[in-house]
Amino acid sequence: MSQDEESVYEKELGGKLLASVSRSFYLTLKALPKALREPISLAYLLARTADTIADTVEVPEALRMECLRAFDEVIRVPDREAEVRLAERLAKAFAAYQTDAAEKRLMEVVGESLAWLGTMRGEARVAVLEVLERIIAGQILDIERFPGDGRLRSLKTAEELDDYTWRVAGCVGEFWTRLCASELEAAFEEGVSVDEMVVDGIGMGKALQLINILRDVGKDMKLGRCYLPEEEWMEAGIESAEQIRAESGKLKPVWERWARECDGHLEAGLRYVCRLQEAKLRYATALPLMLAFGTLRKLRAASWEEVLGGVKISRLDVARLLTETLVTSRSASGLMAQAGRWGRVVG
Protein backbone atom coordinates (compact mmCIF):
# COMPACT_ATOMS: atom_id res chain seq x y z
CA MET A 1 0.00 0.00 0.00
CA SER A 2 1.33 3.46 -0.84
CA GLN A 3 1.61 6.20 1.76
CA ASP A 4 -1.05 8.20 -0.12
CA GLU A 5 -3.55 5.33 0.03
CA GLU A 6 -2.82 4.78 3.70
CA SER A 7 -3.31 8.42 4.60
CA VAL A 8 -6.59 8.76 2.71
CA TYR A 9 -8.29 5.57 3.86
CA GLU A 10 -7.00 5.36 7.42
CA LYS A 11 -7.46 9.05 8.16
CA GLU A 12 -10.84 9.62 6.55
CA LEU A 13 -12.53 6.23 7.01
CA GLY A 14 -10.56 4.53 9.77
CA GLY A 15 -10.35 7.78 11.70
CA LYS A 16 -13.13 10.34 11.39
CA LEU A 17 -15.91 8.05 10.18
CA LEU A 18 -15.23 5.19 12.59
CA ALA A 19 -14.98 7.63 15.48
CA SER A 20 -18.46 8.90 14.66
CA VAL A 21 -20.20 5.54 14.11
CA SER A 22 -18.65 3.75 17.09
CA ARG A 23 -17.52 6.02 19.88
CA SER A 24 -16.84 3.22 22.38
CA PHE A 25 -15.15 0.71 20.04
CA TYR A 26 -13.11 3.52 18.49
CA LEU A 27 -11.35 3.86 21.85
CA THR A 28 -10.17 0.27 21.40
CA LEU A 29 -9.13 0.85 17.79
CA LYS A 30 -7.09 3.91 18.69
CA ALA A 31 -5.21 1.97 21.36
CA LEU A 32 -4.26 -0.97 19.11
CA PRO A 33 -0.73 -1.48 17.82
CA LYS A 34 -0.39 -0.08 14.30
CA ALA A 35 0.03 -3.53 12.73
CA LEU A 36 -3.50 -4.44 13.82
CA ARG A 37 -5.25 -1.09 13.66
CA GLU A 38 -5.85 -0.96 9.91
CA PRO A 39 -7.26 -4.46 9.21
CA ILE A 40 -9.44 -4.39 12.35
CA SER A 41 -10.69 -0.87 11.57
CA LEU A 42 -11.55 -1.88 8.01
CA ALA A 43 -13.28 -5.09 9.10
CA TYR A 44 -15.34 -3.16 11.64
CA LEU A 45 -16.28 -0.49 9.09
CA LEU A 46 -17.48 -3.06 6.54
CA ALA A 47 -19.30 -5.10 9.18
CA ARG A 48 -21.02 -1.95 10.40
CA THR A 49 -22.02 -1.16 6.81
CA ALA A 50 -23.60 -4.60 6.47
CA ASP A 51 -25.31 -4.13 9.83
CA THR A 52 -26.83 -0.83 8.67
CA ILE A 53 -28.10 -2.47 5.49
CA ALA A 54 -29.69 -5.25 7.55
CA ASP A 55 -31.23 -2.90 10.15
CA THR A 56 -32.74 -0.24 7.87
CA VAL A 57 -36.28 -1.52 8.35
CA GLU A 58 -37.75 1.25 6.17
CA VAL A 59 -36.24 -0.57 3.17
CA PRO A 60 -38.23 -3.66 2.08
CA GLU A 61 -36.88 -6.95 3.37
CA ALA A 62 -36.32 -8.36 -0.13
CA LEU A 63 -34.14 -5.39 -1.11
CA ARG A 64 -32.12 -5.59 2.11
CA MET A 65 -31.46 -9.28 1.51
CA GLU A 66 -30.53 -8.64 -2.13
CA CYS A 67 -28.12 -5.84 -1.17
CA LEU A 68 -26.51 -7.89 1.61
CA ARG A 69 -25.87 -10.73 -0.81
CA ALA A 70 -24.47 -8.30 -3.39
CA PHE A 71 -22.27 -6.74 -0.70
CA ASP A 72 -20.98 -10.18 0.25
CA GLU A 73 -20.28 -10.94 -3.42
CA VAL A 74 -18.19 -7.81 -4.10
CA ILE A 75 -16.23 -8.40 -0.89
CA ARG A 76 -15.36 -11.97 -1.90
CA VAL A 77 -14.90 -11.37 -5.64
CA PRO A 78 -13.32 -7.98 -6.45
CA ASP A 79 -15.08 -6.26 -9.35
CA ARG A 80 -14.69 -2.49 -9.43
CA GLU A 81 -17.66 -1.92 -11.76
CA ALA A 82 -19.93 -4.03 -9.53
CA GLU A 83 -18.63 -2.16 -6.47
CA VAL A 84 -19.48 1.21 -8.02
CA ARG A 85 -22.99 0.06 -9.00
CA LEU A 86 -23.66 -1.32 -5.52
CA ALA A 87 -22.27 1.79 -3.82
CA GLU A 88 -24.58 4.00 -5.90
CA ARG A 89 -27.55 1.76 -5.12
CA LEU A 90 -26.89 1.75 -1.37
CA ALA A 91 -26.45 5.51 -1.27
CA LYS A 92 -29.73 6.00 -3.11
CA ALA A 93 -31.82 3.36 -1.33
CA PHE A 94 -30.46 3.52 2.24
CA ALA A 95 -28.75 6.84 3.03
CA ALA A 96 -31.94 8.91 3.17
CA TYR A 97 -33.42 6.69 5.89
CA GLN A 98 -30.51 7.15 8.30
CA THR A 99 -31.47 9.56 11.09
CA ASP A 100 -27.89 9.59 12.37
CA ALA A 101 -25.51 11.68 10.25
CA ALA A 102 -22.66 9.21 10.72
CA GLU A 103 -24.78 6.25 9.56
CA LYS A 104 -25.87 8.28 6.55
CA ARG A 105 -22.25 9.01 5.72
CA LEU A 106 -21.44 5.31 6.09
CA MET A 107 -23.95 4.53 3.34
CA GLU A 108 -22.54 7.27 1.13
CA VAL A 109 -18.92 6.06 1.21
CA VAL A 110 -19.39 2.34 0.55
CA GLY A 111 -17.34 2.67 -2.62
CA GLU A 112 -14.38 4.07 -0.69
CA SER A 113 -14.70 1.37 1.97
CA LEU A 114 -14.56 -1.35 -0.70
CA ALA A 115 -11.62 0.40 -2.37
CA TRP A 116 -9.80 0.31 0.97
CA LEU A 117 -10.41 -3.43 1.12
CA GLY A 118 -8.79 -3.65 -2.32
CA THR A 119 -5.51 -2.39 -0.82
CA MET A 120 -5.35 -5.23 1.74
CA ARG A 121 -2.85 -8.01 1.12
CA GLY A 122 -1.68 -11.31 2.63
CA GLU A 123 -3.04 -13.02 5.73
CA ALA A 124 -4.70 -9.85 6.96
CA ARG A 125 -6.90 -9.73 3.85
CA VAL A 126 -7.78 -13.42 4.17
CA ALA A 127 -8.79 -12.89 7.82
CA VAL A 128 -10.93 -9.84 6.98
CA LEU A 129 -12.73 -11.66 4.16
CA GLU A 130 -13.42 -14.71 6.32
CA VAL A 131 -14.89 -12.80 9.26
CA LEU A 132 -17.06 -10.62 7.00
CA GLU A 133 -18.45 -13.69 5.23
CA ARG A 134 -19.52 -15.13 8.60
CA ILE A 135 -20.98 -11.88 9.90
CA ILE A 136 -23.01 -11.18 6.75
CA ALA A 137 -24.34 -14.75 6.73
CA GLY A 138 -25.50 -14.18 10.31
CA GLN A 139 -27.22 -10.93 9.36
CA ILE A 140 -29.04 -12.58 6.46
CA LEU A 141 -30.21 -15.33 8.81
CA ASP A 142 -31.39 -12.66 11.26
CA ILE A 143 -33.61 -11.03 8.62
CA GLU A 144 -35.03 -14.42 7.66
CA ARG A 145 -35.89 -15.16 11.30
CA PHE A 146 -37.26 -11.68 12.09
CA PRO A 147 -38.93 -10.32 8.94
CA GLY A 148 -40.24 -7.13 10.59
CA ASP A 149 -43.93 -7.58 9.81
CA GLY A 150 -45.11 -6.43 13.25
CA ARG A 151 -45.26 -9.91 14.77
CA LEU A 152 -42.97 -10.78 17.66
CA ARG A 153 -40.79 -13.81 16.95
CA SER A 154 -38.20 -15.60 19.05
CA LEU A 155 -35.23 -17.87 18.64
CA LYS A 156 -36.29 -21.43 19.39
CA THR A 157 -33.47 -23.01 21.36
CA ALA A 158 -30.39 -22.27 23.43
CA GLU A 159 -28.34 -23.76 20.59
CA GLU A 160 -29.77 -21.18 18.16
CA LEU A 161 -28.82 -18.35 20.50
CA ASP A 162 -25.32 -19.73 21.00
CA ASP A 163 -24.94 -20.09 17.23
CA TYR A 164 -26.16 -16.52 16.72
CA THR A 165 -23.63 -15.10 19.19
CA TRP A 166 -20.92 -17.06 17.38
CA ARG A 167 -21.94 -15.80 13.94
CA VAL A 168 -22.04 -12.11 14.82
CA ALA A 169 -19.37 -11.82 17.54
CA GLY A 170 -17.70 -15.09 18.52
CA CYS A 171 -16.18 -15.32 15.05
CA VAL A 172 -14.76 -11.82 15.59
CA GLY A 173 -12.84 -13.17 18.59
CA GLU A 174 -11.29 -15.81 16.34
CA PHE A 175 -10.53 -13.21 13.66
CA TRP A 176 -8.90 -10.92 16.22
CA THR A 177 -6.76 -13.79 17.58
CA ARG A 178 -5.55 -15.14 14.26
CA LEU A 179 -4.74 -11.61 13.10
CA CYS A 180 -2.67 -11.05 16.25
CA ALA A 181 -0.80 -14.28 15.55
CA SER A 182 -0.02 -13.35 11.95
CA GLU A 183 0.65 -9.62 12.28
CA LEU A 184 2.18 -9.13 15.73
CA GLU A 185 5.25 -10.93 17.00
CA ALA A 186 4.99 -12.30 20.56
CA ALA A 187 1.37 -11.22 20.96
CA PHE A 188 0.58 -14.02 23.41
CA GLU A 189 2.10 -15.24 26.64
CA GLU A 190 4.88 -17.78 26.12
CA GLY A 191 3.61 -21.35 26.13
CA VAL A 192 0.01 -20.46 25.19
CA SER A 193 -1.09 -21.80 21.80
CA VAL A 194 -3.05 -19.90 19.19
CA ASP A 195 -5.79 -22.53 19.40
CA GLU A 196 -6.17 -21.95 23.14
CA MET A 197 -6.43 -18.22 22.54
CA VAL A 198 -8.99 -18.77 19.78
CA VAL A 199 -11.29 -20.65 22.18
CA ASP A 200 -11.16 -17.86 24.78
CA GLY A 201 -11.39 -15.17 22.08
CA ILE A 202 -14.62 -16.75 20.83
CA GLY A 203 -15.92 -16.77 24.41
CA MET A 204 -15.14 -13.08 24.81
CA GLY A 205 -16.90 -12.26 21.54
CA LYS A 206 -19.97 -14.19 22.65
CA ALA A 207 -19.93 -12.32 25.98
CA LEU A 208 -19.96 -8.94 24.24
CA GLN A 209 -22.89 -9.97 22.04
CA LEU A 210 -24.84 -11.38 25.00
CA ILE A 211 -24.37 -8.02 26.75
CA ASN A 212 -26.02 -6.37 23.73
CA ILE A 213 -28.91 -8.85 23.84
CA LEU A 214 -29.45 -8.45 27.58
CA ARG A 215 -29.22 -4.65 27.36
CA ASP A 216 -31.52 -4.33 24.34
CA VAL A 217 -34.18 -6.88 25.27
CA GLY A 218 -36.93 -4.23 25.49
CA LYS A 219 -35.88 -2.43 22.32
CA ASP A 220 -35.68 -5.69 20.40
CA MET A 221 -39.18 -6.72 21.46
CA LYS A 222 -40.54 -3.46 20.05
CA LEU A 223 -38.84 -4.38 16.77
CA GLY A 224 -40.41 -7.85 16.77
CA ARG A 225 -37.31 -9.75 17.96
CA CYS A 226 -36.70 -11.87 21.02
CA TYR A 227 -33.31 -13.54 21.17
CA LEU A 228 -34.07 -15.34 24.44
CA PRO A 229 -35.04 -18.92 23.48
CA GLU A 230 -38.64 -20.06 23.18
CA GLU A 231 -37.91 -23.38 24.89
CA GLU A 232 -36.86 -21.47 28.02
CA TRP A 233 -39.57 -18.81 28.19
CA MET A 234 -42.25 -21.46 27.64
CA GLU A 235 -40.93 -23.22 30.76
CA ALA A 236 -41.30 -19.87 32.57
CA GLY A 237 -45.04 -19.81 31.78
CA ILE A 238 -45.19 -17.81 28.56
CA GLU A 239 -47.27 -19.65 25.99
CA SER A 240 -46.61 -17.61 22.82
CA ALA A 241 -44.23 -14.96 21.56
CA GLU A 242 -46.97 -12.33 21.51
CA GLN A 243 -47.62 -12.99 25.19
CA ILE A 244 -44.09 -11.80 25.98
CA ARG A 245 -45.15 -8.20 25.43
CA ALA A 246 -48.13 -8.51 27.77
CA GLU A 247 -46.33 -10.49 30.49
CA SER A 248 -42.70 -9.50 30.03
CA GLY A 249 -41.99 -9.99 33.74
CA LYS A 250 -42.08 -13.76 33.18
CA LEU A 251 -39.13 -13.32 30.86
CA LYS A 252 -36.86 -12.12 33.67
CA PRO A 253 -35.75 -15.62 34.88
CA VAL A 254 -34.69 -16.46 31.31
CA TRP A 255 -32.84 -13.13 31.10
CA GLU A 256 -31.07 -13.95 34.39
CA ARG A 257 -30.08 -17.41 33.12
CA TRP A 258 -28.35 -15.83 30.11
CA ALA A 259 -26.72 -13.23 32.33
CA ARG A 260 -25.14 -16.18 34.18
CA GLU A 261 -24.10 -17.67 30.84
CA CYS A 262 -22.51 -14.33 30.05
CA ASP A 263 -20.51 -14.53 33.29
CA GLY A 264 -18.84 -17.69 31.99
CA HIS A 265 -17.94 -16.09 28.68
CA LEU A 266 -16.59 -13.02 30.47
CA GLU A 267 -14.29 -15.34 32.43
CA ALA A 268 -12.95 -16.63 29.11
CA GLY A 269 -12.44 -13.02 28.05
CA LEU A 270 -10.56 -12.19 31.24
CA ARG A 271 -8.31 -15.22 30.77
CA TYR A 272 -7.75 -14.12 27.17
CA VAL A 273 -6.73 -10.57 28.07
CA CYS A 274 -4.41 -11.73 30.85
CA ARG A 275 -2.54 -13.96 28.37
CA LEU A 276 -1.83 -11.10 25.95
CA GLN A 277 1.80 -10.05 26.15
CA GLU A 278 1.99 -6.91 24.02
CA ALA A 279 1.12 -3.88 26.20
CA LYS A 280 -0.96 -1.87 23.72
CA LEU A 281 -2.85 -4.96 22.61
CA ARG A 282 -3.66 -5.94 26.20
CA TYR A 283 -4.92 -2.43 26.99
CA ALA A 284 -7.02 -2.20 23.83
CA THR A 285 -8.57 -5.64 24.38
CA ALA A 286 -9.23 -5.02 28.07
CA LEU A 287 -11.31 -1.90 27.38
CA PRO A 288 -14.41 -3.60 25.85
CA LEU A 289 -14.12 -6.43 28.38
CA MET A 290 -14.19 -4.10 31.39
CA LEU A 291 -17.00 -2.12 29.78
CA ALA A 292 -18.92 -5.40 29.48
CA PHE A 293 -18.35 -6.21 33.17
CA GLY A 294 -19.56 -2.74 34.13
CA THR A 295 -22.61 -2.86 31.86
CA LEU A 296 -23.71 -6.25 33.17
CA ARG A 297 -23.28 -5.04 36.76
CA LYS A 298 -25.47 -2.02 36.01
CA LEU A 299 -28.10 -4.17 34.31
CA ARG A 300 -28.27 -6.49 37.31
CA ALA A 301 -28.70 -3.52 39.66
CA ALA A 302 -31.60 -2.08 37.60
CA SER A 303 -35.27 -2.92 37.99
CA TRP A 304 -36.86 -5.03 35.27
CA GLU A 305 -38.75 -1.95 34.06
CA GLU A 306 -35.46 -0.07 33.77
CA VAL A 307 -33.90 -2.97 31.86
CA LEU A 308 -36.78 -2.94 29.39
CA GLY A 309 -36.46 0.82 29.01
CA GLY A 310 -32.75 0.62 28.27
CA VAL A 311 -29.73 0.85 30.56
CA LYS A 312 -26.39 2.32 29.57
CA ILE A 313 -23.12 2.84 31.37
CA SER A 314 -22.46 6.55 31.95
CA ARG A 315 -19.82 8.61 30.17
CA LEU A 316 -18.26 9.28 33.56
CA ASP A 317 -17.86 5.55 34.13
CA VAL A 318 -16.37 5.14 30.65
CA ALA A 319 -13.84 7.88 31.43
CA ARG A 320 -12.99 6.19 34.74
CA LEU A 321 -12.60 2.87 32.96
CA LEU A 322 -10.16 4.33 30.41
CA THR A 323 -7.94 5.76 33.10
CA GLU A 324 -8.10 2.73 35.37
CA THR A 325 -7.42 0.22 32.59
CA LEU A 326 -4.34 2.13 31.50
CA VAL A 327 -2.85 1.24 34.89
CA THR A 328 -4.32 -2.21 35.54
CA SER A 329 -3.47 -3.60 32.09
CA ARG A 330 0.20 -3.60 33.05
CA SER A 331 -0.32 -6.92 34.84
CA ALA A 332 -2.70 -9.87 34.95
CA SER A 333 -3.25 -9.34 38.68
CA GLY A 334 -4.23 -5.73 38.06
CA LEU A 335 -6.79 -6.77 35.44
CA MET A 336 -8.23 -9.45 37.73
CA ALA A 337 -8.65 -6.90 40.51
CA GLN A 338 -10.27 -4.40 38.17
CA ALA A 339 -12.71 -7.02 36.88
CA GLY A 340 -13.75 -7.64 40.50
CA ARG A 341 -14.43 -3.95 41.03
CA TRP A 342 -16.40 -3.67 37.80
CA GLY A 343 -18.76 -6.55 38.43
CA ARG A 344 -17.05 -9.90 37.93
CA VAL A 345 -19.14 -12.78 39.30
CA VAL A 346 -17.16 -15.82 40.43
CA GLY A 347 -18.71 -19.23 41.09
N, C-alpha and C positions, 0 to 999 in steps of 0.2 A: 504494500500500500504506500502511495506517495504521501509526503508530508501535507500536501494540499488537500488530498482526500481526507486524511485523518483530521485535519483542523476543521473542515467543513462539517463532516458527519458527526464527529465526537462533540464538537462545540455546540452546534445548532440542534442536533437531535438527541445525542447522548447527554447533553448538558441542559440547555434551556427547556426543551420540550419535556424530557423525562422529569426534570425538577417540578414542572407544573402538573403533570399527570399522576405523579406518585411522590408526594412530599416525604412520606415516611421511608419508603424503600430507597429513595434517592440518597438518603443519609447513608445507607449501607453501600450503595454504588460509589459514592464519593470516597468512602473509606477503603475501598478495595485496592490491592496492589494493581499497578498499571497493566500488568500482563493479563489480568482477569477483567478489568473494568470494561473494556470495549466489547468483547463477546457477550458478557452478561448483560450489559446495557442494551445491546442490540436485540438479544433474545427477549428481554423484558419488553422492549418497545414493540416488537412484532407480536408478542403474545397479548399485550394490552390492546393492540389494534384488532386482533381476532376477537378478543373479549368484547370490544365495543361493537363490532359487527354483530356478534351473537346477542348482545343485550339491548340493541336498539329496537325495542318492541313496537315502535311506530312503523317500522318497515315490515312488510308481510313476511311470515315465516319462510315461505318458499324462496323468496329473494335472499333472505339472510343465509339460508342453507346453501343456495347456489353460489353466493359470494364467498362464503367460508371455504367451499370446495375449490373455487377458483383461486383463492388466496393460498390454499395449501398447494395447489398445482404449481403456481409460479414460484413458490418457495422451493419446491423440490426440483423443478425443471426450469432453469433460467431461460427466459424468453422476453427480451426487452420490449417487444411490441405488445405482447400479452400483458406485461406489467403496466405499461402506459394505459392500455385500455381499461384494465381493472382499476387503476388508480383514479382515472377520470370517472368511472362508474361509481366508485365508493364516495368520492367527493360530492358527486351529484345526488346520490340516493341517500347518503347517511349524514353528511356534515350538517345539513340544515336542522336535523332533529336533535343535535347535541346542545343541551342547555349550558354545559360547561365549556368555556372558551378553549381550554386546553384539549378537551376531547374533540371539539370541532377541528382544531388545528391538527390533531392526530389523524383525522380522516382526510385532511387536505394534503398531507405530506406522505401518503403511502408510497408514492413513486420514489421519493428520496430514501425512505426506509428500506425499500427493496433494493435500491441502488447500493446502499450501504452494505447490505447482505452480499451483494456481488463482489465486494472488495475482500470478503473473508476468505481465508485459505487454510489448508491443513486440517489438523484434528479439531481445532476450534470451530471451523465451519461444519464439520461432520456432527459435532456435539450440538450445535445450534439447530441444525436441520432436524436432528432426531428428536430433540425435546419439543420443538414446535409441532412436528407431526403428531406427537402424542397429545399435546395440549389441544390442538384444533380438533382432533378426533373426539376428545372429551367434550368439547363445546358443542359439536354437532350432536352428540348423544344427548346432551343436556336439552337442546331444543326439541329433539324427538320425544323426550320424556315429558317435557313441560311446554306444550305448544302455545300457551298464552291465550287461551280462549275464554278465560274467566273462571274456569273450573280449577279447584285446588287438587293437585296430584302429589303423590308421595313416592319416594323410593320404596321398594318392596322389602328388602332384606338388609341385614348388617353387611353382608358381602357386597351388595351394590354400593353402599355408602363407602366402604373401604376402597373399593375399586375406583369410585369417583374421586376420592381424595388422592389416590395414586395418580390418576390420569391428569389432574389439574395442578398438583403440587408435589406429590411424592416423587414424580419423575423429574421435577426440577431439582430435588435434592441429589438425585443420581447425576444429573447433568452438571450441577455445581461441583460435585466431587470428582468426576472424571475430568472436568476441565482443570481443576486444581492439579490433578495428577499429571496432566499433559503440559500445562503451561507454567507451572510454578515449582521450581526445584525445592525439595524438602518441605513440602506443604504440611505433611502429617508427622506426627510423633514417630520416632524411630521404633520399628518393630510392629507397627500397625499397618495392616494390609489395606489396599484400595477397596477390596471387596467388603471388609469390615466397615470401612467408612461409608461405603455406598448404602449398606443396610441402615446405619444410623442417620445418614443424610435423608433417606426416604422417610424415616420416622419423623424427622424434624419437619420435612415438607408437609406430611400429613397433619402434624400438629398445627401448623400455621393455617392450613385450610379448615380444619375443624374449628379453630378459633373464629374464623369468618362465619362458618355455619351457625355456631352457637350465638355469636353476636348479632347475626342478621336474621334470626329465626322469625321475628315478627314481620320484618320487611319482606322476606321471601314469601311468607304466607299471603301477604297482600298481592304479590305478583303471581300467585297460583302455584308456588313451589314449597314443598316440605321435604327436606333432605333427611329428616329423622325417619327411620324405617317403619313401614306399615306393620310388620310383624311384631314390633315392640310397642307401638302405640295402641294396637288392638288389645294386647295383653293388659294395657293400662286402662281399658274400658272405653276406648274410642272406637266406634263401629264403622265409621266411614271418614274419608278425607275431609268432606265438607263439614263434618261435625267438629273438626279441629278448631275451626274459627269460632264456633259457638261455645266450645268447652275447652279452650286452650290450656286451662290450668291442669288438665289431665295429662298434658304433654310434658309437664315439668319433670316427672321421674325419668322419662326417656332422655330429656335434655341433660339431666344430671348424670345419667349412665355414660353419655358420650363425653361429658366433661371429664369423667374419670378415665375414659379411654384416652382423652387428650393428655392427661397427666402422664400416662405411659409413654406417649410419643414425645412429650417434652423432655422426659428423662433421656430418651435416645438423642434428642437434640443437644442436651447439656453434655452428654458423653462425647458427642461429635465435636462440639466447640472446644472442649477441654483437650482433645487430641490434635487440634490444629497447632502447628508449630510456628508458622509465620505470623508475626505480630499484627500487621495490618489486617490480614485475613481473619485472624481470630477475633479482632475487634469488630470488623464488619459483619461477621457471621453471628456474633453474640448480640448485636443490636436487635434484630427482629426476634430472636429467641427471648430476650429479656422483656421486650414489648409484649410478646405472647403471654409470658408468665404474669405480667402486670395486668393485661386485659382480662385474662381468665379470673384472676383474683377479684377484679372489680365487678365482673359479671356475677361471680358467686356471692358477692356482698350486696347485690342489687335485689330488689323485689322482683317477682315474676312480671309484674306490670311494667316495671322499668326495663327489664330485659326485652320484653316485646316492643317497647317504645324505642329501643336503641340505646346502647351504652358504649361510650368511647372513653379511652384514656385521655387525660387532659394534656394540653400543650406543656404545662408546667411539669407534669410527670415525665413527658418525653424529654424535656430539657434536662431534668435530673438524671434520667437514664443515660443520656449521652455522656454527661460528665462522669457519672459513676462508672460506666462501662469502660471508659478510657483508662481508668485506674485498675479496675478488677480484672480486665482482660490480660493483664500481665502475668497472671498465674491461674492454674486450674483451681486452686483453693479459693482464690478471690472470686472467680466466677460462681463456684458452688455456694459461697456465702451470699453473693448478690442474688442468686436464684432463690435462696431461702427468704430473703427480705422482700422479694417481688412476688412471692406467692407459690413457690414450689411446694407440692404436696408429696410427701414420702410415705409409702406403705399403703 
